[in-house]
Amino acid sequence: MGNEENQISLLKVNIESNKIEIIETKKEENKVIFQVTDPLENKILLWNNTFQYHILGKDGSHEDRSYLSLPENFNRLKNVLKNPSYILQDKEHDDRLLYIKLMNLDFGKVSKIKPLAFVTEPSKKIENTFEVCTIMVRGKVSEEINEGRRLIYDVDQT
């Protein structure tokens, strides 16, 4: 893995003056923070940079999902992948998998039961492994299953 993959830059963009200012550049090692095996025996991993910046939104590019890093919630995340209710083919990318499970999540002062969905894709770095692309907490789940989109795993059909 080259250093350019581990470099994180925060930029300030001024649209009026067309100037881009580098606020912070730091090199961070991108570590695997967990690896699990799903019911279909796929190995799935979550990279630290994906979790910190894309999922939790620490760089401001996505909504704040910092509640997922609470110890109670973080420990439950692995369970979605190890014991999902459903695994579906992604509706836009044939090589991606969608894992769905109803979970009890802690939001600080309140706890709620919510559908949690993970999107994974084949790893470009580690052969025969999937990587978590994103984690979404949803208000509801409604996924169409048709000839172009398969239901790969249903916990009630095993």
VOVO-575013 format. One record per residue: residue in one letter; x, y, z of N, C-alpha, C, O in turn; residue number from 1. Coordinates in nm, 3 decimals. Example, Ala and Ser with C-alpha at 12.3 -4.5 7.8 and 13.67 -1.06 7.14 Angstrom:
<nodes>
<a; <1.319; -0.569; 0.780>; <1.230; -0.450; 0.780>; <1.320; -0.330; 0.780>; <1.424; -0.332; 0.846>; 1>
<s; <1.285; -0.225; 0.708>; <1.367; -0.106; 0.714>; <1.290; 0.003; 0.787>; <1.341; 0.114; 0.804>; 2>
</nodes>
This chain:
<nodes>
<m; <0.084; -0.117; 0.000>; <0.000; 0.000; 0.000>; <0.089; 0.123; 0.000>; <0.176; 0.136; 0.086>; 1>
<g; <0.068; 0.213; -0.095>; <0.150; 0.333; -0.105>; <0.107; 0.439; -0.005>; <-0.005; 0.436; 0.046>; 2>
<n; <0.197; 0.532; 0.024>; <0.168; 0.638; 0.120>; <0.053; 0.727; 0.075>; <-0.019; 0.780; 0.159>; 3>
<e; <0.035; 0.744; -0.055>; <-0.072; 0.830; -0.103>; <-0.209; 0.779; -0.061>; <-0.303; 0.859; -0.050>; 4>
<e; <-0.224; 0.648; -0.038>; <-0.351; 0.594; 0.008>; <-0.377; 0.625; 0.154>; <-0.492; 0.624; 0.197>; 5>
<n; <-0.273; 0.653; 0.230>; <-0.285; 0.678; 0.373>; <-0.290; 0.827; 0.406>; <-0.303; 0.863; 0.523>; 6>
<q; <-0.279; 0.913; 0.307>; <-0.274; 1.055; 0.332>; <-0.416; 1.111; 0.331>; <-0.494; 1.086; 0.239>; 7>
<i; <-0.447; 1.188; 0.434>; <-0.578; 1.248; 0.446>; <-0.559; 1.398; 0.447>; <-0.478; 1.450; 0.524>; 8>
<s; <-0.632; 1.469; 0.362>; <-0.621; 1.614; 0.356>; <-0.758; 1.675; 0.379>; <-0.858; 1.629; 0.324>; 9>
<l; <-0.761; 1.780; 0.461>; <-0.882; 1.859; 0.478>; <-0.861; 1.987; 0.401>; <-0.761; 2.056; 0.421>; 10>
<l; <-0.954; 2.020; 0.314>; <-0.940; 2.135; 0.226>; <-1.049; 2.238; 0.255>; <-1.160; 2.203; 0.294>; 11>
<k; <-1.016; 2.365; 0.234>; <-1.112; 2.473; 0.243>; <-1.124; 2.531; 0.103>; <-1.024; 2.575; 0.046>; 12>
<v; <-1.244; 2.531; 0.046>; <-1.265; 2.576; -0.090>; <-1.345; 2.706; -0.087>; <-1.453; 2.711; -0.028>; 13>
<n; <-1.293; 2.811; -0.150>; <-1.362; 2.939; -0.163>; <-1.409; 2.949; -0.307>; <-1.328; 2.969; -0.398>; 14>
<i; <-1.538; 2.936; -0.328>; <-1.595; 2.934; -0.464>; <-1.582; 3.071; -0.531>; <-1.560; 3.078; -0.652>; 15>
<e; <-1.595; 3.178; -0.454>; <-1.588; 3.312; -0.512>; <-1.450; 3.345; -0.566>; <-1.438; 3.402; -0.675>; 16>
<s; <-1.347; 3.310; -0.492>; <-1.211; 3.342; -0.536>; <-1.142; 3.227; -0.608>; <-1.029; 3.241; -0.654>; 17>
<n; <-1.211; 3.111; -0.618>; <-1.155; 2.992; -0.681>; <-1.024; 2.947; -0.616>; <-0.934; 2.900; -0.684>; 18>
<k; <-1.015; 2.963; -0.483>; <-0.894; 2.923; -0.411>; <-0.924; 2.798; -0.328>; <-1.030; 2.785; -0.268>; 19>
<i; <-0.826; 2.709; -0.325>; <-0.833; 2.590; -0.241>; <-0.718; 2.598; -0.143>; <-0.602; 2.612; -0.181>; 20>
<e; <-0.752; 2.590; -0.015>; <-0.651; 2.599; 0.090>; <-0.645; 2.466; 0.163>; <-0.748; 2.413; 0.205>; 21>
<i; <-0.525; 2.412; 0.179>; <-0.507; 2.288; 0.255>; <-0.504; 2.326; 0.402>; <-0.414; 2.396; 0.447>; 22>
<i; <-0.602; 2.278; 0.477>; <-0.611; 2.309; 0.620>; <-0.523; 2.214; 0.700>; <-0.450; 2.255; 0.790>; 23>
<e; <-0.531; 2.087; 0.666>; <-0.457; 1.987; 0.743>; <-0.425; 1.870; 0.653>; <-0.511; 1.823; 0.578>; 24>
<t; <-0.304; 1.822; 0.660>; <-0.266; 1.700; 0.591>; <-0.195; 1.613; 0.693>; <-0.099; 1.655; 0.758>; 25>
<k; <-0.243; 1.493; 0.707>; <-0.178; 1.402; 0.801>; <-0.175; 1.263; 0.740>; <-0.263; 1.224; 0.664>; 26>
<k; <-0.072; 1.191; 0.774>; <-0.061; 1.054; 0.727>; <-0.109; 0.963; 0.838>; <-0.067; 0.976; 0.953>; 27>
<e; <-0.196; 0.873; 0.802>; <-0.251; 0.779; 0.897>; <-0.244; 0.640; 0.837>; <-0.270; 0.621; 0.718>; 28>
<e; <-0.211; 0.545; 0.918>; <-0.211; 0.408; 0.870>; <-0.356; 0.361; 0.865>; <-0.430; 0.375; 0.962>; 29>
<n; <-0.395; 0.307; 0.753>; <-0.531; 0.258; 0.736>; <-0.535; 0.112; 0.781>; <-0.493; 0.023; 0.707>; 30>
<k; <-0.585; 0.089; 0.901>; <-0.588; -0.044; 0.959>; <-0.727; -0.106; 0.946>; <-0.828; -0.037; 0.936>; 31>
<v; <-0.728; -0.238; 0.946>; <-0.854; -0.311; 0.951>; <-0.902; -0.307; 1.096>; <-0.829; -0.348; 1.186>; 32>
<i; <-1.024; -0.257; 1.119>; <-1.071; -0.250; 1.258>; <-1.155; -0.372; 1.296>; <-1.170; -0.401; 1.415>; 33>
<f; <-1.208; -0.442; 1.198>; <-1.261; -0.576; 1.226>; <-1.277; -0.655; 1.098>; <-1.290; -0.600; 0.989>; 34>
<q; <-1.274; -0.787; 1.115>; <-1.297; -0.880; 1.005>; <-1.388; -0.990; 1.057>; <-1.364; -1.046; 1.164>; 35>
<v; <-1.492; -1.022; 0.982>; <-1.588; -1.125; 1.021>; <-1.616; -1.215; 0.900>; <-1.576; -1.185; 0.788>; 36>
<t; <-1.686; -1.324; 0.925>; <-1.730; -1.414; 0.819>; <-1.882; -1.418; 0.822>; <-1.942; -1.439; 0.928>; 37>
<d; <-1.944; -1.400; 0.706>; <-2.090; -1.400; 0.698>; <-2.142; -1.544; 0.687>; <-2.061; -1.636; 0.678>; 38>
<p; <-2.274; -1.566; 0.687>; <-2.328; -1.702; 0.679>; <-2.296; -1.776; 0.549>; <-2.307; -1.899; 0.542>; 39>
<l; <-2.256; -1.702; 0.446>; <-2.218; -1.763; 0.318>; <-2.069; -1.789; 0.310>; <-2.017; -1.828; 0.205>; 40>
<e; <-1.999; -1.767; 0.422>; <-1.855; -1.787; 0.436>; <-1.771; -1.684; 0.361>; <-1.656; -1.711; 0.327>; 41>
<n; <-1.829; -1.567; 0.333>; <-1.753; -1.455; 0.278>; <-1.680; -1.386; 0.392>; <-1.738; -1.363; 0.498>; 42>
<k; <-1.553; -1.353; 0.371>; <-1.478; -1.273; 0.468>; <-1.508; -1.127; 0.438>; <-1.501; -1.083; 0.323>; 43>
<i; <-1.540; -1.051; 0.542>; <-1.575; -0.910; 0.528>; <-1.493; -0.830; 0.628>; <-1.483; -0.867; 0.745>; 44>
<l; <-1.434; -0.718; 0.580>; <-1.357; -0.635; 0.670>; <-1.400; -0.490; 0.662>; <-1.461; -0.446; 0.564>; 45>
<l; <-1.368; -0.418; 0.768>; <-1.396; -0.274; 0.774>; <-1.264; -0.202; 0.801>; <-1.196; -0.229; 0.900>; 46>
<w; <-1.230; -0.109; 0.711>; <-1.108; -0.029; 0.724>; <-1.136; 0.091; 0.814>; <-1.246; 0.145; 0.814>; 47>
<n; <-1.035; 0.131; 0.891>; <-1.047; 0.245; 0.981>; <-1.085; 0.373; 0.906>; <-1.176; 0.444; 0.950>; 48>
<n; <-1.018; 0.404; 0.794>; <-1.049; 0.527; 0.721>; <-1.193; 0.528; 0.669>; <-1.258; 0.632; 0.671>; 49>
<t; <-1.241; 0.415; 0.622>; <-1.380; 0.407; 0.576>; <-1.474; 0.436; 0.692>; <-1.570; 0.512; 0.678>; 50>
<f; <-1.447; 0.376; 0.807>; <-1.532; 0.396; 0.924>; <-1.527; 0.541; 0.974>; <-1.631; 0.602; 0.996>; 51>
<q; <-1.407; 0.595; 0.991>; <-1.393; 0.730; 1.048>; <-1.447; 0.839; 0.957>; <-1.518; 0.928; 1.003>; 52>
<y; <-1.415; 0.833; 0.829>; <-1.444; 0.945; 0.741>; <-1.569; 0.925; 0.657>; <-1.647; 1.020; 0.641>; 53>
<h; <-1.591; 0.809; 0.605>; <-1.708; 0.790; 0.521>; <-1.833; 0.757; 0.603>; <-1.939; 0.814; 0.580>; 54>
<i; <-1.820; 0.666; 0.699>; <-1.937; 0.622; 0.776>; <-1.971; 0.719; 0.888>; <-2.086; 0.763; 0.899>; 55>
<l; <-1.872; 0.754; 0.972>; <-1.899; 0.845; 1.084>; <-1.908; 0.991; 1.040>; <-1.966; 1.073; 1.110>; 56>
<g; <-1.853; 1.023; 0.924>; <-1.862; 1.159; 0.872>; <-1.771; 1.259; 0.940>; <-1.804; 1.377; 0.948>; 57>
<k; <-1.656; 1.214; 0.989>; <-1.565; 1.304; 1.060>; <-1.506; 1.413; 0.972>; <-1.458; 1.514; 1.024>; 58>
<d; <-1.509; 1.395; 0.841>; <-1.456; 1.499; 0.752>; <-1.566; 1.594; 0.705>; <-1.539; 1.686; 0.627>; 59>
<g; <-1.690; 1.574; 0.751>; <-1.800; 1.661; 0.715>; <-1.863; 1.631; 0.580>; <-1.953; 1.703; 0.537>; 60>
<s; <-1.817; 1.526; 0.512>; <-1.871; 1.494; 0.379>; <-2.000; 1.414; 0.385>; <-2.072; 1.403; 0.286>; 61>
<h; <-2.031; 1.359; 0.501>; <-2.153; 1.281; 0.519>; <-2.220; 1.323; 0.648>; <-2.161; 1.393; 0.730>; 62>
<e; <-2.344; 1.279; 0.667>; <-2.414; 1.309; 0.792>; <-2.337; 1.250; 0.909>; <-2.265; 1.151; 0.894>; 63>
<d; <-2.351; 1.311; 1.025>; <-2.283; 1.265; 1.146>; <-2.349; 1.137; 1.196>; <-2.467; 1.136; 1.232>; 64>
<r; <-2.273; 1.031; 1.197>; <-2.321; 0.903; 1.251>; <-2.229; 0.859; 1.365>; <-2.202; 0.740; 1.381>; 65>
<s; <-2.182; 0.955; 1.444>; <-2.087; 0.925; 1.551>; <-2.143; 0.828; 1.653>; <-2.067; 0.762; 1.723>; 66>
<y; <-2.276; 0.819; 1.664>; <-2.338; 0.725; 1.758>; <-2.299; 0.580; 1.726>; <-2.305; 0.495; 1.814>; 67>
<l; <-2.259; 0.551; 1.603>; <-2.218; 0.415; 1.568>; <-2.087; 0.376; 1.636>; <-2.056; 0.258; 1.649>; 68>
<s; <-2.008; 0.476; 1.679>; <-1.882; 0.446; 1.745>; <-1.899; 0.423; 1.895>; <-1.802; 0.386; 1.962>; 69>
<l; <-2.020; 0.444; 1.949>; <-2.043; 0.412; 2.090>; <-2.017; 0.263; 2.110>; <-2.058; 0.183; 2.026>; 70>
<p; <-1.951; 0.224; 2.219>; <-1.913; 0.082; 2.237>; <-2.028; -0.017; 2.218>; <-2.010; -0.122; 2.158>; 71>
<e; <-2.147; 0.016; 2.270>; <-2.262; -0.075; 2.257>; <-2.297; -0.096; 2.109>; <-2.323; -0.209; 2.066>; 72>
<n; <-2.298; 0.013; 2.034>; <-2.333; 0.005; 1.892>; <-2.222; -0.059; 1.811>; <-2.249; -0.144; 1.725>; 73>
<f; <-2.098; -0.021; 1.835>; <-1.986; -0.073; 1.758>; <-1.981; -0.226; 1.768>; <-1.958; -0.294; 1.669>; 74>
<n; <-2.000; -0.278; 1.888>; <-1.998; -0.424; 1.906>; <-2.112; -0.492; 1.831>; <-2.099; -0.607; 1.790>; 75>
<r; <-2.223; -0.423; 1.814>; <-2.338; -0.479; 1.742>; <-2.319; -0.479; 1.590>; <-2.382; -0.558; 1.519>; 76>
<l; <-2.232; -0.391; 1.541>; <-2.212; -0.380; 1.396>; <-2.168; -0.512; 1.335>; <-2.218; -0.553; 1.230>; 77>
<k; <-2.074; -0.578; 1.399>; <-2.023; -0.705; 1.348>; <-2.135; -0.807; 1.335>; <-2.135; -0.890; 1.243>; 78>
<n; <-2.230; -0.802; 1.426>; <-2.339; -0.898; 1.427>; <-2.428; -0.888; 1.303>; <-2.486; -0.987; 1.259>; 79>
<v; <-2.439; -0.769; 1.247>; <-2.518; -0.752; 1.124>; <-2.458; -0.836; 1.012>; <-2.531; -0.900; 0.936>; 80>
<l; <-2.326; -0.836; 1.003>; <-2.258; -0.910; 0.897>; <-2.251; -1.060; 0.927>; <-2.264; -1.142; 0.836>; 81>
<k; <-2.230; -1.095; 1.053>; <-2.220; -1.237; 1.090>; <-2.355; -1.306; 1.091>; <-2.365; -1.425; 1.060>; 82>
<n; <-2.461; -1.233; 1.126>; <-2.595; -1.291; 1.138>; <-2.701; -1.199; 1.079>; <-2.790; -1.154; 1.151>; 83>
<p; <-2.694; -1.169; 0.950>; <-2.793; -1.078; 0.890>; <-2.929; -1.145; 0.877>; <-2.940; -1.267; 0.876>; 84>
<s; <-3.031; -1.063; 0.866>; <-3.163; -1.115; 0.832>; <-3.170; -1.145; 0.683>; <-3.228; -1.245; 0.640>; 85>
<y; <-3.109; -1.056; 0.604>; <-3.110; -1.070; 0.458>; <-2.977; -1.027; 0.399>; <-2.910; -0.938; 0.450>; 86>
<i; <-2.940; -1.093; 0.289>; <-2.829; -1.050; 0.205>; <-2.887; -1.041; 0.064>; <-2.942; -1.139; 0.012>; 87>
<l; <-2.874; -0.925; 0.004>; <-2.926; -0.902; -0.131>; <-2.814; -0.853; -0.221>; <-2.714; -0.797; -0.175>; 88>
<q; <-2.834; -0.873; -0.348>; <-2.747; -0.813; -0.448>; <-2.782; -0.664; -0.449>; <-2.899; -0.628; -0.445>; 89>
<d; <-2.682; -0.577; -0.455>; <-2.705; -0.433; -0.460>; <-2.785; -0.398; -0.586>; <-2.767; -0.461; -0.690>; 90>
<k; <-2.872; -0.299; -0.575>; <-2.958; -0.267; -0.690>; <-2.885; -0.195; -0.803>; <-2.933; -0.194; -0.916>; 91>
<e; <-2.769; -0.134; -0.773>; <-2.697; -0.061; -0.877>; <-2.567; -0.127; -0.922>; <-2.525; -0.109; -1.036>; 92>
<h; <-2.504; -0.205; -0.833>; <-2.375; -0.268; -0.863>; <-2.385; -0.418; -0.839>; <-2.404; -0.461; -0.725>; 93>
<d; <-2.373; -0.497; -0.944>; <-2.389; -0.643; -0.934>; <-2.289; -0.710; -0.841>; <-2.318; -0.815; -0.785>; 94>
<d; <-2.170; -0.649; -0.824>; <-2.067; -0.712; -0.742>; <-2.077; -0.673; -0.594>; <-2.000; -0.724; -0.512>; 95>
<r; <-2.169; -0.584; -0.560>; <-2.187; -0.542; -0.421>; <-2.298; -0.622; -0.354>; <-2.393; -0.667; -0.418>; 96>
<l; <-2.283; -0.639; -0.221>; <-2.384; -0.708; -0.142>; <-2.440; -0.614; -0.037>; <-2.367; -0.532; 0.019>; 97>
<l; <-2.569; -0.626; -0.009>; <-2.640; -0.547; 0.091>; <-2.683; -0.639; 0.204>; <-2.755; -0.736; 0.181>; 98>
<y; <-2.639; -0.610; 0.326>; <-2.673; -0.688; 0.446>; <-2.770; -0.605; 0.529>; <-2.745; -0.488; 0.556>; 99>
<i; <-2.882; -0.667; 0.570>; <-2.985; -0.593; 0.645>; <-3.021; -0.671; 0.771>; <-3.036; -0.793; 0.769>; 100>
<k; <-3.036; -0.595; 0.882>; <-3.080; -0.654; 1.008>; <-3.142; -0.546; 1.094>; <-3.096; -0.431; 1.094>; 101>
<l; <-3.246; -0.581; 1.167>; <-3.309; -0.493; 1.263>; <-3.223; -0.495; 1.390>; <-3.194; -0.601; 1.444>; 102>
<m; <-3.183; -0.376; 1.438>; <-3.091; -0.368; 1.553>; <-3.141; -0.268; 1.657>; <-3.211; -0.172; 1.625>; 103>
<n; <-3.102; -0.292; 1.783>; <-3.124; -0.197; 1.890>; <-3.001; -0.107; 1.896>; <-2.892; -0.153; 1.928>; 104>
<l; <-3.019; 0.022; 1.864>; <-2.907; 0.116; 1.861>; <-2.922; 0.221; 1.970>; <-3.032; 0.269; 1.998>; 105>
<d; <-2.809; 0.255; 2.031>; <-2.804; 0.357; 2.134>; <-2.774; 0.491; 2.067>; <-2.674; 0.504; 1.997>; 106>
<f; <-2.860; 0.590; 2.088>; <-2.841; 0.724; 2.031>; <-2.806; 0.825; 2.140>; <-2.837; 0.943; 2.128>; 107>
<g; <-2.741; 0.779; 2.245>; <-2.705; 0.866; 2.356>; <-2.804; 0.852; 2.469>; <-2.793; 0.762; 2.552>; 108>
<k; <-2.903; 0.942; 2.473>; <-3.003; 0.940; 2.580>; <-3.119; 0.847; 2.551>; <-3.198; 0.816; 2.640>; 109>
<v; <-3.130; 0.801; 2.428>; <-3.241; 0.715; 2.390>; <-3.189; 0.597; 2.308>; <-3.088; 0.608; 2.238>; 110>
<s; <-3.258; 0.487; 2.317>; <-3.226; 0.367; 2.240>; <-3.342; 0.340; 2.146>; <-3.458; 0.352; 2.186>; 111>
<k; <-3.313; 0.304; 2.022>; <-3.418; 0.278; 1.923>; <-3.388; 0.150; 1.846>; <-3.272; 0.115; 1.823>; 112>
<i; <-3.494; 0.082; 1.807>; <-3.480; -0.034; 1.717>; <-3.493; 0.019; 1.575>; <-3.595; 0.077; 1.538>; 113>
<k; <-3.388; -0.001; 1.495>; <-3.381; 0.053; 1.360>; <-3.325; -0.051; 1.264>; <-3.245; -0.136; 1.304>; 114>
<p; <-3.367; -0.046; 1.137>; <-3.302; -0.130; 1.035>; <-3.163; -0.074; 1.005>; <-3.145; 0.045; 0.980>; 115>
<l; <-3.066; -0.162; 1.007>; <-2.928; -0.126; 0.977>; <-2.889; -0.198; 0.848>; <-2.913; -0.318; 0.834>; 116>
<a; <-2.829; -0.127; 0.755>; <-2.789; -0.186; 0.627>; <-2.641; -0.158; 0.600>; <-2.594; -0.045; 0.616>; 117>
<f; <-2.569; -0.261; 0.562>; <-2.428; -0.252; 0.523>; <-2.420; -0.276; 0.374>; <-2.490; -0.363; 0.321>; 118>
<v; <-2.335; -0.202; 0.305>; <-2.304; -0.229; 0.166>; <-2.158; -0.273; 0.162>; <-2.071; -0.206; 0.216>; 119>
<t; <-2.132; -0.387; 0.097>; <-1.995; -0.437; 0.083>; <-1.962; -0.454; -0.065>; <-2.051; -0.466; -0.149>; 120>
<e; <-1.833; -0.455; -0.095>; <-1.787; -0.479; -0.232>; <-1.659; -0.561; -0.227>; <-1.589; -0.561; -0.126>; 121>
<p; <-1.627; -0.630; -0.336>; <-1.502; -0.707; -0.338>; <-1.383; -0.616; -0.313>; <-1.374; -0.507; -0.368>; 122>
<s; <-1.291; -0.663; -0.229>; <-1.172; -0.585; -0.195>; <-1.076; -0.582; -0.313>; <-1.055; -0.682; -0.381>; 123>
<k; <-1.017; -0.466; -0.334>; <-0.913; -0.452; -0.436>; <-0.776; -0.477; -0.374>; <-0.676; -0.488; -0.445>; 124>
<k; <-0.771; -0.487; -0.239>; <-0.644; -0.502; -0.169>; <-0.621; -0.643; -0.119>; <-0.507; -0.689; -0.114>; 125>
<i; <-0.728; -0.713; -0.080>; <-0.715; -0.847; -0.023>; <-0.804; -0.943; -0.101>; <-0.926; -0.927; -0.105>; 126>
<e; <-0.743; -1.041; -0.162>; <-0.814; -1.137; -0.247>; <-0.918; -1.217; -0.169>; <-0.896; -1.249; -0.053>; 127>
<n; <-1.030; -1.248; -0.233>; <-1.138; -1.329; -0.176>; <-1.196; -1.269; -0.048>; <-1.233; -1.341; 0.045>; 128>
<t; <-1.204; -1.137; -0.045>; <-1.256; -1.066; 0.071>; <-1.344; -0.952; 0.024>; <-1.322; -0.894; -0.082>; 129>
<f; <-1.446; -0.920; 0.104>; <-1.530; -0.804; 0.080>; <-1.494; -0.695; 0.180>; <-1.448; -0.723; 0.291>; 130>
<e; <-1.514; -0.569; 0.138>; <-1.491; -0.454; 0.225>; <-1.624; -0.382; 0.247>; <-1.707; -0.374; 0.156>; 131>
<v; <-1.644; -0.330; 0.367>; <-1.761; -0.248; 0.394>; <-1.743; -0.115; 0.323>; <-1.641; -0.048; 0.341>; 132>
<c; <-1.842; -0.075; 0.242>; <-1.840; 0.055; 0.173>; <-1.908; 0.161; 0.260>; <-1.859; 0.272; 0.276>; 133>
<t; <-2.024; 0.122; 0.315>; <-2.099; 0.215; 0.397>; <-2.192; 0.140; 0.490>; <-2.222; 0.022; 0.471>; 134>
<i; <-2.238; 0.212; 0.591>; <-2.338; 0.161; 0.685>; <-2.449; 0.266; 0.690>; <-2.421; 0.385; 0.707>; 135>
<m; <-2.572; 0.223; 0.676>; <-2.685; 0.315; 0.677>; <-2.786; 0.273; 0.784>; <-2.824; 0.156; 0.792>; 136>
<v; <-2.828; 0.369; 0.864>; <-2.937; 0.346; 0.957>; <-3.060; 0.399; 0.886>; <-3.064; 0.515; 0.844>; 137>
<r; <-3.160; 0.314; 0.873>; <-3.277; 0.351; 0.794>; <-3.401; 0.367; 0.882>; <-3.411; 0.309; 0.990>; 138>
<g; <-3.493; 0.446; 0.834>; <-3.622; 0.460; 0.901>; <-3.711; 0.341; 0.871>; <-3.790; 0.298; 0.955>; 139>
<k; <-3.697; 0.289; 0.750>; <-3.774; 0.171; 0.709>; <-3.695; 0.097; 0.602>; <-3.600; 0.151; 0.545>; 140>
<v; <-3.735; -0.025; 0.576>; <-3.670; -0.105; 0.473>; <-3.776; -0.149; 0.373>; <-3.879; -0.205; 0.410>; 141>
<s; <-3.750; -0.122; 0.248>; <-3.835; -0.168; 0.139>; <-3.744; -0.194; 0.020>; <-3.707; -0.101; -0.052>; 142>
<e; <-3.708; -0.318; 0.000>; <-3.615; -0.356; -0.105>; <-3.686; -0.443; -0.209>; <-3.742; -0.548; -0.175>; 143>
<e; <-3.683; -0.401; -0.333>; <-3.746; -0.478; -0.440>; <-3.657; -0.595; -0.479>; <-3.536; -0.581; -0.496>; 144>
<i; <-3.721; -0.711; -0.494>; <-3.651; -0.830; -0.540>; <-3.716; -0.869; -0.673>; <-3.837; -0.889; -0.680>; 145>
<n; <-3.635; -0.879; -0.778>; <-3.689; -0.910; -0.910>; <-3.586; -0.991; -0.988>; <-3.486; -1.035; -0.933>; 146>
<e; <-3.612; -1.011; -1.116>; <-3.520; -1.092; -1.200>; <-3.380; -1.034; -1.204>; <-3.283; -1.109; -1.213>; 147>
<g; <-3.367; -0.901; -1.199>; <-3.236; -0.838; -1.206>; <-3.168; -0.823; -1.071>; <-3.051; -0.786; -1.065>; 148>
<r; <-3.240; -0.852; -0.964>; <-3.183; -0.835; -0.829>; <-3.222; -0.954; -0.743>; <-3.340; -0.979; -0.718>; 149>
<r; <-3.121; -1.027; -0.697>; <-3.147; -1.151; -0.624>; <-3.145; -1.131; -0.473>; <-3.070; -1.049; -0.420>; 150>
<l; <-3.229; -1.208; -0.405>; <-3.219; -1.227; -0.262>; <-3.125; -1.344; -0.244>; <-3.158; -1.456; -0.283>; 151>
<i; <-3.009; -1.321; -0.187>; <-2.905; -1.422; -0.178>; <-2.918; -1.505; -0.051>; <-2.889; -1.624; -0.051>; 152>
<y; <-2.962; -1.440; 0.058>; <-2.972; -1.509; 0.187>; <-3.092; -1.454; 0.262>; <-3.115; -1.333; 0.266>; 153>
<d; <-3.170; -1.545; 0.321>; <-3.284; -1.509; 0.405>; <-3.275; -1.596; 0.530>; <-3.283; -1.719; 0.521>; 154>
<v; <-3.257; -1.535; 0.647>; <-3.237; -1.609; 0.770>; <-3.353; -1.705; 0.795>; <-3.332; -1.810; 0.856>; 155>
<d; <-3.472; -1.674; 0.751>; <-3.589; -1.758; 0.773>; <-3.596; -1.877; 0.676>; <-3.679; -1.967; 0.695>; 156>
<q; <-3.511; -1.879; 0.575>; <-3.511; -1.987; 0.475>; <-3.394; -2.082; 0.492>; <-3.372; -2.168; 0.407>; 157>
<t; <-3.319; -2.069; 0.602>; <-3.202; -2.156; 0.620>; <-3.233; -2.275; 0.707>; <-3.145; -2.358; 0.733>; 158>
</nodes>
